[in-house]
Amino acid sequence: MHQRTVFFISDGTGITAETFGNAILAQFEMKARHVRLPFVDTADKAYQAVRQINHTGVADGNKPIVFTTLVNMEVLKVIQEGCQGMLLDMFGMFVNPLENELQIKSNHRIGRFSDASKSKEYHDRIEAINFSLAHDDGQSNRDLEQSDVILVGVSRSGKTPTSLYLAMQYGLKASNYPLIPEDFDRRQLPPALVAHKAKIFGLTIQPERLSEIRNERRPNSKYASLENCRMEVAEAEAMMRRTGIRWLSTTTKSIEEIATTILQEIHPERLTY
């Protein structure tokens, strides 16, 4: 059974509330049931949220924990006055002190993605996602010079999810190329990548973990065999060392950790987020 119910309430998507809230909750050894309440942007919706929170508290026998990023003061007041949970108003904790320090009134903009149609950064991020999808797994050599980052590594080493995370979170155009047996035979990078070496970052993985991942996709195949995985990983790492490519093992790292390391090493000129 879960120990607590945690609510994330926002008048926007709730992504900020959930990301920040989860980062805080990760410091505690506890199980929690998460309830997302996005787009709470009217008093009526706030009253509905209050009823749900309070009913949950009674049913659980524990106070719910409530993270909010509400900027509409009328809506926030309903939550503050009616909520019987532990309320953590994240914007109130930070925005009000900053207003006092900066002597500037916050614009109380709802959500990171509001007015997206007017945001150049938003359109750049969509363009980066499309670019990364088009250049996934070596599908295209076109416009490689536009890449902010080019990831290389054996198949299933984490290149695609990392590329998409870099595009979605930071607006970076990330290409990725698989290293294949033909590359190992030539003992060289794919020819299309040679001119872009400064943008290349390598990903590797422990052969045992790679074999597990590949067996989920192609059970009992040579592609997934531990012997083949050991060979491919050894050859890929040897190639990265020979060519002076920076690389890391993804075996025990999250996508966020991988992306952060890449950004520290590559320093893309056009870092949007």
Secondary structure as GFF3:
##gff-version 3
##sequence-region A 1 273
A	DSSP	beta_strand	4	9	.	.	.	ID=ss1
A	DSSP	alpha_helix	15	25	.	.	.	ID=ss2
A	DSSP	beta_strand	32	37	.	.	.	ID=ss3
A	DSSP	alpha_helix	43	60	.	.	.	ID=ss4
A	DSSP	beta_strand	65	68	.	.	.	ID=ss5
A	DSSP	alpha_helix	73	82	.	.	.	ID=ss6
A	DSSP	beta_strand	86	89	.	.	.	ID=ss7
A	DSSP	alpha_helix	90	102	.	.	.	ID=ss8
A	DSSP	three_ten_helix	116	118	.	.	.	ID=ss9
A	DSSP	alpha_helix	120	134	.	.	.	ID=ss10
A	DSSP	three_ten_helix	136	138	.	.	.	ID=ss11
A	DSSP	three_ten_helix	144	146	.	.	.	ID=ss12
A	DSSP	beta_strand	149	153	.	.	.	ID=ss13
A	DSSP	alpha_helix	159	170	.	.	.	ID=ss14
A	DSSP	beta_strand	174	178	.	.	.	ID=ss15
A	DSSP	alpha_helix	181	186	.	.	.	ID=ss16
A	DSSP	three_ten_helix	191	199	.	.	.	ID=ss17
A	DSSP	beta_strand	200	204	.	.	.	ID=ss18
A	DSSP	alpha_helix	207	217	.	.	.	ID=ss19
A	DSSP	alpha_helix	226	243	.	.	.	ID=ss20
A	DSSP	beta_strand	246	249	.	.	.	ID=ss21
A	DSSP	alpha_helix	255	266	.	.	.	ID=ss22
###
